[in-house]
Amino acid sequence: MSKSPESNSPDVEKQAHILAAEESTTAGRDPLIDAFGDYGAHVLDAARLHGQDIKTTPDGKTVLIPQPSTDPNDPLNWSDSKKHIMLLVISVVAFMPDFGSSMAIITLLPQAIQWQKPQNTIQHNLVGNLFCLGAGGLFTVWLSAYFGRLPVLVSFTSMALGTYAWCAAATSFESYMAARILNGFFSIVAQAGGLMYIQDVFFFHEHPRKINIWSGAIIVSPYLGPLISAFMISKLPWPNVFWVATGFTALCWILVIGLVDETIYNRNLPKEQQTPPKSRLMRLVGVEQWKSRHDRQTFWQAVMRPVVAISKVPVLLCTIYYFLNFAWVIGVNATISIWLTDAYGFTPYNLGMFYFAPILGSLLGALVGHWLHDLVGKIYIKRHDGKIEPEARLIIIWLASPIMAISILILGFALEHTWHYMAIAVLTAIQVVGIMIATVALNAYLLDAYPEGSGEVGAWIVVGRTWGGFMATYIEINWVIKDGLVNAFGAQTGITAAAGLIVLFLGMYGKRIRLWQGRMKFAM
């Protein structure tokens, strides 16, 4: 068959490859991804695909999904050391938003005295910060889809560094609050985009453990922040707390500049049509990514990616579930200092010691999850003929949801009747164990179900978490004052338990809904 002159142009050939890849994906022609009529089901047991030309792990037992190309610039082909250094840096940067945000939980005590405002008014800076964490996450993913991952990470981290310094140097509450709001918008970059990096550089079977590491940094951060700030304000003026956050963010900026590389890679294009990396400096400032932007998607297509993602019912329901659960984690964390100070006479030093409990809860949740998520997956694969479906990731939430509900209920009684503070510490730690397990499970589920929208589903989970915290921080104190601790926490327990019905619904009907709605059809 003869070819027209236009068909030989590189742009036309690229578009042809993209359309062919999309068509193949939509039709379910990939035996590794859609062998059972479900684009979300994956065959991991290499023995099940005996005789097919597939790439596996070195032991030959596990299928590599996605199948890596022969291009050495493909992030899936990077060395293990480079991949894990990337994961470490992203996790450290993802640690900072909640770390810095939660520091203000303790500094509101001296700030209320300095600016002569009620503590509840000072706490409004935390509310604004939390809201902008969610909004900034949505901007992160569509900007990253168009301009590239690396330049967005560099620019947002730079702005986070500047706004932390502004927080430390603020001389009025209005200036301080403005700095906190902007800081939330820019500091969220590695939290919202973390799943993008994990999807870009790691294979499917590696995802749960990598998500566990990244999520562990996120979950532990809102407790390390108050711990450090409590110790500091017992001896030093409160601005020093934010100078420490500025220093940590400066370290993150150095790590990003020195160790992170661009991970965006269009798998719809063959190796010979990929734009090879040339200059690290040009990738850091986004010049190389700008030149190759037409290989990915238009600006409007990038803007619409988060909208397309939330239109998928499983993404919406998972966001609601996380909103209804993480709200009370942040609500407790944001107000516990006030309760312990008023009812137990805690000093800033005592508060710092108290925060060791939820930190240990975070570490325990991460430690348990490191093996438990893989164990559940392996059992599911064994019982389902070598395949795993996204809904398998939700099974473990049936352990996490009761843990959170029971801990919240008993915590209300403990605070109402002023039980020993060690009981409060243990209950707070148990709540954190539950949310840590649920966090990894939700992220793994959505990443399995919609790998093409890794950044978008991650950003919506961040929205659920931060806007839930925004709501809880705004209403928690007034709610407790009006109804009492037992009644308020009892209602929150009911909400947590009811949210578990969402997981039940997804477990029963999630697959049908996914197949009915189809994939997120992006240009890349």
N, C-alpha and C positions, 0 to 999 in steps of 0.2 A: 504493500500500500504506500503510495507516495505521500509525502508530507508537505504541507504548505509552508512558505517561508516563515510565517508568523509562529508556527509551532516550534521552530528551532530557537526562539528567543529564550533566554534564561528565565525571565519573569513568567512567561507562559508555561514553561516546563515546571517551574516551582508551583504555580497554581494548580497545574494538572496533578502533581504529586499530592498536594494538600487535599484536593477534592477526592482523589482516589483513596487516600487514607481514611478520610472521613466516611466515605461510602462503605468501605470495607468494615470499619469499626461499627457503623450504625447497623449494617446488615448482619453483624455477628459472625464474621468469617474467620476470626482469629481463634484457632483451636486451643490456644493456651488460656484465653480469657473467656471464651464463650462456648466452651465445649459442652455445656449442659443447657444451652438455650438461655443463659442468664449472663449478661455482660459483666455482672458483678462477681460471678463465681470464678474461682481460680483453681486450676489444677497444679498442685505443688509437688505431688509425688511423681518423680521422673519415670518410675516403672509403669505408670499408667499411660505414658505417651511413648512407650518403647517403639523404636523404629523411626520416629520422627526426628528431623534435624533440629534439635533444640540445644540451647546452652544451659548448663546446670552449674551448681556449686562444685567446688573441687572434688567433693566426695561422690559426685554423680547422683545424689539422692533427691535434691531439691531443684525444681525448675526455676530459672531466673525470670522474673516478671518485673518490668518489661524486659524483653530480650535486648541485650545491649548491642549497639552497632559495632562496626570494626574501626570506628573513628576514635583515635586516642584522645581527642578533645571532648568526647562524650563524657559528661560527669559520672555516668555509671561505670566508666572504665578507669576513673581515677584510682590512685592507690588507696589502700585502707587508711593509711596514716593521714593523707590529705582529707579524706572524707570525714574522719573522726575529729580532726582539728577543726574543720568547718562546723561540725555539730557542736563541739565544745564552745566555740566562739559564739555561735548563734544562741546557744543556751545561756551563756553569760550575759549577752546583750538582752535576751528575753527576761532575764532575772531582774533587770533594772526598773522597769515601769512600776511594778507592784512594790518593789523594795523602796523606791523613792516616794511612791504614793503613801505607803503605810507609815513612813517616818513622821508624817504630819499628824498621825494619830496621837503621838506623844508630844510633839512640839506645840500642839494647840493649848496645852496647859500654861506655859510661860507666855505664849503669844496673847492669850486672853488677858493676862495681866498687863503686858506691855501696851497693847492697843485698846485696853479698857472696853472689851466686847465680851458678850457671853460665849462660853465654849461652843454652844450650838451654832452660833453665828460663824465662829472661826472654822467650824467643821464644814461649812459650805464650800470651802476651797477643795476639800476632798471630793465633794459631790461633783463639782465642775470638772475636776481632774478625771474622775471615773467615767463621766459621760464622754469626754473627749478621747479617752483611751479607746472606746468602742468606735467612735467616728473616725479616728485616725487609722484604725485597723482597716476599715473599708477603703479609705484612700490609699493605704499602703499596697493593697493587692492589685487594684486596677492600674496604679502608677507603675508597679513592678511588671505587670503584664505588657505594658507598652514601652516603657523606658528601660526595662531590665531590672534584675534583682539588685545588683551591686550598687549602682548609682543611687537608688532609692535608699538602700541601707546606709550608705555613707552620708547622704544629705540629711536624712532624718536623725541619725545618731549625732551629727554635728549640731543640729538644732536642739536636740535634747541636752547636749552638753552646755550650750549657751543658756538655755532656760533654767537649768539647775543652778548655774552661777547667778542668774537673775533672782531666783528664789532666795539664795543666801544673802544677796546684797539688798533685798527689798527693805525699804524703810517705812512702808505703810501697808495696811492690810489690802488695800485696793491693788497696789503694785504686786504684792505677793500673790494674790488670787489670780491676777492676769497671767503671771509667770507659771503658776501651777496648771492653769487650764491649757496653755500652749504646750507645756511640758508633757501633759498627758497625750496630746495629739501626736507629738513626734516620737516620744519614747517607746511607743507600742510596736514599732516596726518589726522587731524580731519575734515578738509574740504572735502578731497577726500573720506574719509571713513564714513562721517556723515550719509549717507543714509543706510549704512550697519547696523549701530546701531539702527536707527529708524525702519528698517524692522525687526531686530532681536527682539526688545522688545515691539513694539507697534502693535496694530491691524490695519487692513486696514482702517477702518473708522476714525482712529485717525491720519492718516498720514499727511493730509494737514496742520493741525494746528501745528503739531510737526515740519514739514518741515519749516513752516513759522517762528517759533521761531529760529531754527538753521540758516536759511537763513538770518533772520534779523540781527543776530550777524555778519554774513559774510559781508552783504551789508553796514552796518554802520561802519565797521572797517576801511576802507580806508579813512574815513573822520575824525574819531577821532584821527587817527595817525597824520595827518598834524596839526590838532587843537592843540594837546598837544605839538608837536615838535615846532610849531611856537611860542607858548608862552615861551617855554623853551629857544630857541636860542636867544630870545630877551634879555635874562638876563645871560645865561650860555653858556659855550662852547658846540659845537655840540655833542661830545662823551657822554655827560650826557643823551641825548635823547635815545641812545642805551643802556645805563645802566638802564634806566627806562624799556625799552623793555625786558632786561635781568631779571629784577625783576618780571615783569608780567609773563614771561615764567616760572620762578622759582615757582611762585604761581600755575600756570597750572600744573607743574610737581608734586607738592605736592597734588593737587586735584586728579590727575590721580592715583597716588600711593595710596592715602587714600580712594577714593570713587568709582573708576571704577572697574568693574569686567568683566570677559570674557563673551561675549554674543554669541559666535558661538555655534550652537546647530544643530546637524544633525537630521532633522525630518524624514529622511528615515529609522531611526533605532527605534525599540520599546524601551520602558523605561528600560527594563531589560538589554539591550545591550549598553546603554549609559555609557560612562566613567564618574563616579560621581566626582565632585570637592572635593579635599582633603585639599590642602594647598594653601592659598592665595599667599604666597611668591613664591611657585613653579609656580603658574599661572602668576605672574608678570614677571618672568624671562623666561617663556615659556616652562618649563620642562613638565608640565602636557599636554599642547597642543602638544608638540613634541611626547609624548608617544601615543597620540590618533590620530596622523596625518593620519594613514592608514584608519581610519574610514571616512575620508573626501575625499581626492583626492591625486593623485600623484603630485610631484613637477612640472612636465611638464604640467599636466592638469591645475594647478594653474596659471602657466605662460601664458597659452593660453587664459585664461578667458577674459582679456581685448580685445584680438584679436577677439574672438567670439562675444563679445558685439558690437564692432564697425562694424562688418559685417552685423548687423541688420540695415536695411535702416532707420527706425525711429530714432535709436540712432545717426546715422551719420547725419541725417538732423537736429536733435535737436542741435547737437554739432556745426554744421555750423551756424544755426540760432543764437545761443548764441555768437559764435565767431563774427558774423557780427553786433551784438547789443552791447555787453559788451565792444567791442573794443573802442567805442566812449565814453563810461562812464569812462573808465580808461584813455583814451586819454585826455579828458577834465580835469580829476582830476590830471593827471601827469604834465600838462602844465599850469594849471590855475594860479599857483603861479607866473610863469614868466610873464604872461600877466598882472596880477593885479599889479605886482611890476613895470613893465615898463610903462604901460599906465595910471595907477591910483596912482602910487607912494605909494603903500601899504608897510607898515613896517611889520616885522614878527608878531607883535602884531595884526595889522589889518587883516593879513591873518588868524590868529587863530580865530578871531571873525567871519570871513567870513565862515569858515567851519561849523559853527552852522547850516547854511542853508541846506546843503545836509544831515546833521545828522537828522534834523527835517523831511526831505523828506523820509529818511529811516524809521524813526519811524512811519510816516504817512502811508507809504506803508505797513508796517507790521500790523498796526492797522486796516487798511481797509481790508487787506488780511485775517486777523484772522477770520472775518465773511464772507467775500465775496466768498472765495473758497468753504466753506461749503454751502453757500446759492446757488451757481450755481449747486453744486452737488445734493442738495436736490430737486431743481427744475427739474433737469434732471431725477432723479430717479422717481419723481412723474409723469413725462410725458412719461416714458419708462417702465411702468409696474414693478416698483420696482427694476430695475437693473441699473447699471452704467458701462459704458465702459471707457477705458483709454482716448479716444479722447474727452470725456466730460471735462477733465481738461484743454484742449487747448482753450475752448471758451473764457475764461477770457483774453487771450492774445490779442483778438481783441480790448480790451480796452487799454492794455498796449502798444502795438506797435504804435498806433497813438500818445499817450502821449509822447513817446520817440522821434518820428520823428518830431513832431511839436516843442518840446522844443529845439532840436538841431538846427533846422532851424532858429528859432527866436534868439537863443543864438549867432549864427554867426553874425546876424545884430547888436545885442546889443554890441558885442565886437568890431566889425568893426567901428561902429559909436559912440563908448564910451558912451553908455547909462549909466544911473545912476547905480552904483554897486549893488544897491538893486534889480534892474531888473535882473541882472546877477545871483544874489543869488537865486532869486525865480525860474528862469529857470533851474538852476542847480538842485534845490530841486525837481522840477517837473520831470526832467529826471530820478532822482533816484527813485521816486515813481513808474514810469513805469517799470524800470528794477527790482525792488523789486517784483512787482506783477508777471512779466514774469518769474522770477527765480523760485518762488514757483510752478507756473503752470507747467513749463517744468520738474522740478524734480518730481512732483506728477504724471505727465503723464508717464514718463519713469519707475517710481517705480511701478505704476499700471500695465503697459504693461509687464514689465520684473522683477517681484519681486525676481526671482532666481538670477538676476544679479544686485542686489541693489548697491553693491560697485562699480561695473564696470561702470554702467551708470552714477553714481555720479562722478566717476573719469573723464569720458569723458566730462561731463559738465564743470568740473574744467579746463580741457584742452582747451575747447572752450573759456572759460572766460579768462584764463591767457595768452594763446597764442594770443588771440585777443588783449589783453592789451599789450603784447610783440610787436605785429605788430604796433599798434597805437602809442605807446610810441616812437618807433623807427622812425616813419615817420611823426608824427603830426607837430612838429615844422617846419621842412623843407617844408612840404606841405603848411602850412599856409603862410610861408614866400614867397613861389613861387607863389601861386594862390590867396592869400588873404583869410581873414576869411570867408567872405560870400560865396565865391566859394567852399572853402574846406568844410565848414559845410553844404553847399547845397548838395555837393556830398555825404557826410555822411548821410544826410537825405534821399537821394535817395536809398542808400544802406540799411538803416533801413527799409524803406517802402518796398523795394523789398524782404527783408528777411521775411516780413509778408506773402508773397506768399507761403513760406515753410509751415507755419501754416495752410494756406488754403488747401494746398495739403495734409497734414497729416489729416486734418479734413475730407477730402473727401475720401482719399484712404488709410489712415493709417491702418484701420482695415483689409482691404484686404491684404495689404502688410504683416502685422503681421501674419495673418493666413497662407499666402503663405510661409513665411520663417519659421514659427514655433517658438517654445521656444528656449531659450539658453540652450542647453542640457549639463548641467554640472553633474559631479559625485555627487555633493551635492548642 
